């Protein structure tokens, strides 16, 4: 019983964090996504404002489910072995956690299926300082230890800042003054799409990695259903 409620709590915490990310991304400052009308509401004061009600409720529900976990643990902490009347309360914690998580999962699915992803806004938010770590990895692939590569790219970034330009605007000759291993292939590292696709390990951002992760998760869920 405790393990089940713990699992409900952990899932709700993950979804709460996802909801928080989406709330931030839906703000005017980010403008990365737009929630469907069915999962948001208008403000009673500001006509232009859209409230992410569904996401806020997902976030709040995590507190309810986690409180159930705390409740059941506090209930059993002082009970001796075998059955005690205290345990009559475990059903309330269990059933409520199941019901609340079912609602959260349903709302989360609806939000993700209906929200509008604003690709142009996301692309506009890209900045070359995001490439610094990839540049350090570029040097590592050339045989330079990461600690030294980190230091070199730090100097490159400082130089670019002093000139008021992006690191991608520095001429190759200037880059080679920091390290002779810089070559014309550094241009490929300045491509955001290429950088995303290079991380192809499990948990990576490459398309092939994401597809593989989805396949593994679907098989995992399929096997769980067979066991139930």
C-alpha positions in Angstrom: 0.0 0.0 0.0 2.8 2.4 1.0 4.8 1.5 -2.1 1.7 2.2 -4.4 1.1 5.6 -2.8 4.8 6.4 -3.1 4.7 5.6 -6.8 1.6 7.8 -7.2 3.4 10.6 -5.4 6.6 10.3 -7.5 4.6 10.3 -10.8 2.7 13.4 -9.6 5.9 15.1 -8.7 7.3 14.5 -12.2 4.1 15.9 -13.7 4.2 18.8 -11.4 7.6 19.8 -12.6 6.5 19.4 -16.2 3.5 21.6 -15.5 5.8 24.2 -14.0 8.0 24.2 -17.1 5.0 24.6 -19.3 3.6 27.4 -17.2 6.9 29.3 -17.6 7.0 28.6 -21.3 3.5 29.9 -21.7 4.3 33.3 -20.3 4.6 36.4 -22.5 8.3 36.5 -21.7 9.0 33.1 -23.2 6.0 32.6 -25.5 7.1 29.1 -26.4 3.7 27.4 -26.1 0.0 28.4 -26.1 -2.5 26.3 -24.2 -5.8 25.4 -25.8 -8.9 27.3 -24.6 -10.2 24.2 -23.0 -7.2 24.0 -20.7 -6.9 27.7 -19.8 -9.2 30.5 -18.7 -9.5 34.2 -19.1 -8.6 36.5 -16.3 -11.4 38.2 -14.3 -9.4 41.4 -14.2 -7.1 41.5 -17.3 -8.8 40.8 -20.6 -5.6 39.9 -22.4 -4.4 37.3 -19.8 -4.7 33.6 -20.1 -4.5 31.6 -16.9 -2.9 28.1 -17.2 -5.5 26.6 -14.8 -5.0 23.0 -15.9 -1.2 23.2 -15.2 -1.7 25.0 -11.9 -4.1 22.3 -10.8 -1.7 19.5 -11.8 1.0 21.3 -9.8 -1.3 21.6 -6.8 -2.5 18.1 -7.0 1.0 16.8 -6.4 0.8 18.3 -2.9 -2.4 16.4 -2.2 -0.9 13.1 -3.3 2.4 13.6 -1.5 0.4 14.5 1.6 -1.3 11.1 1.4 2.1 9.5 1.3 3.1 11.4 4.4 -0.2 10.5 6.0 0.0 6.7 5.5 3.6 6.7 6.8 2.7 8.6 9.9 -0.3 6.3 10.4 1.9 3.1 10.5 5.0 4.6 12.2 3.8 3.7 15.7 1.9 0.5 15.0 3.2 -2.9 16.2 3.3 -5.9 13.9 0.1 -7.5 12.6 -3.2 -5.7 11.9 -4.2 -2.6 13.9 -7.3 -0.5 13.7 -5.2 2.4 12.7 -4.8 0.8 9.2 -8.4 1.4 8.3 -7.3 4.8 7.1 -4.9 3.4 4.5 -7.8 2.9 2.1 -8.6 6.5 2.1 -5.0 7.5 1.3 -4.8 4.8 -1.4 -8.1 5.4 -3.2 -7.7 9.2 -3.1 -4.2 9.0 -4.5 -5.4 6.7 -7.3 -8.3 8.9 -8.2 -6.3 12.2 -8.1 -3.4 10.7 -10.1 -5.9 9.4 -12.7 -7.3 12.9 -13.1 -3.8 14.4 -13.3 -2.8 12.0 -16.1 -5.9 12.7 -18.0 -5.5 16.5 -17.8 -1.8 16.2 -18.7 -2.5 14.2 -21.8 -5.1 16.7 -22.9 -2.7 19.6 -22.4 0.1 18.0 -24.4 -2.2 16.9 -27.2 -3.9 20.3 -27.7 -1.2 22.9 -26.9 0.4 24.9 -29.7 4.2 24.8 -29.8 5.6 28.1 -31.2 8.7 27.0 -33.0 9.6 30.5 -34.3 9.6 31.9 -30.7 11.9 29.0 -29.6 14.3 29.6 -32.5 14.4 33.3 -31.8 15.5 32.5 -28.2 18.6 30.7 -29.3 21.8 32.4 -28.5 25.4 31.5 -29.3 26.4 31.3 -25.7 24.5 28.0 -25.7 27.2 26.6 -27.9 30.1 27.1 -25.5 29.9 23.6 -24.0 29.7 22.1 -27.4 32.8 24.0 -28.4 34.5 22.6 -25.4 33.5 19.1 -26.5 34.8 19.9 -29.9 38.2 20.5 -28.4 38.0 17.3 -26.3 37.3 15.3 -29.5 40.6 16.9 -30.8 42.5 15.3 -27.9 42.4 18.2 -25.4 41.5 17.2 -21.8 38.1 18.7 -20.8 39.5 20.8 -18.0 41.9 22.5 -20.4 39.2 22.7 -23.1 36.9 24.4 -20.5 39.5 27.0 -19.8 40.2 27.7 -23.5 36.6 28.2 -24.3 36.2 30.5 -21.3 39.0 32.7 -22.7 37.2 32.6 -26.1 34.0 33.7 -24.6 35.7 36.5 -22.7 37.4 37.7 -25.9 34.1 37.7 -27.8 32.4 39.7 -25.0 35.3 42.2 -24.9 34.7 42.8 -28.7 31.0 42.9 -28.3 30.5 40.0 -30.7 29.3 36.4 -30.6 31.8 33.6 -30.3 30.8 32.4 -33.8 31.9 35.8 -35.2 35.5 35.4 -34.1 37.7 34.6 -37.2 39.4 31.2 -37.3 42.8 32.7 -37.0 41.9 34.4 -33.7 40.5 31.1 -32.4 43.7 29.3 -33.4 45.5 31.8 -31.2 43.8 30.2 -28.2 44.3 26.7 -29.5 45.9 25.4 -32.8 43.4 22.5 -33.0 40.6 24.8 -34.1 39.8 24.1 -37.7 37.3 25.0 -40.3 35.1 22.2 -39.1 34.2 24.4 -36.1 31.5 25.9 -38.3 29.6 22.7 -37.9 29.6 23.1 -34.2 27.9 26.4 -34.6 24.8 24.6 -36.0 22.2 24.2 -33.2 20.5 21.2 -35.0 23.8 19.4 -35.4 24.6 19.9 -31.7 21.3 18.4 -30.6 21.7 15.4 -32.9 25.2 14.6 -31.6 24.0 13.4 -28.2 22.7 10.0 -29.2 23.2 8.0 -26.0 20.3 6.8 -24.0 18.8 10.0 -22.4 20.4 12.1 -25.2 18.7 14.7 -27.3 19.2 13.2 -30.7 16.1 12.2 -32.6 17.2 8.6 -32.8 17.8 8.5 -29.0 14.3 10.0 -28.3 12.7 7.4 -30.6 14.6 4.6 -28.8 13.6 5.9 -25.4 9.9 6.0 -26.4 10.2 2.5 -27.8 11.7 1.2 -24.5 9.0 3.0 -22.4 6.2 1.6 -24.6 7.6 -1.9 -24.2 7.9 -1.4 -20.4 4.3 -0.3 -20.1 3.2 -3.2 -22.4 5.0 -5.7 -20.1 3.5 -4.2 -17.0 0.0 -4.6 -18.5 0.7 -8.3 -19.2 1.7 -8.7 -15.5 -1.5 -7.1 -14.2 
